[in-house]
Amino acid sequence: MKILVLGAGRVGLPMAVDLAEDPQFSVTVADINQKNLSSAKKYARLKILRADASKTPRLTKLIRDYDL
């Protein structure tokens, strides 16, 4: 299952890390803030995506390939 977590801050990053512990999940964490993404890079099982999800058309395009 492909999971996208929007936001790699104080809530999103721990949630993504927990989800990524399950080998059946492929977890991507997306954030516009490079500092947050840098913190996420130390977790090998996470895929990192720099993205701005503040506009509906961009968000729709971003989530299209994910199950959750």
Sequence and secondary structure as in RCSB ss.txt:
>XXXX:A:sequence
MKILVLGAGRVGLPMAVDLAEDPQFSVTVADINQKNLSSAKKYARLKILRADASKTPRLTKLIRDYDL
>XXXX:A:secstr
 EEEEE  STTHHHHHHHHHTSTT EEEEEES HHHHHHHTT TTEEEEE    SHHHHHHHHTT   
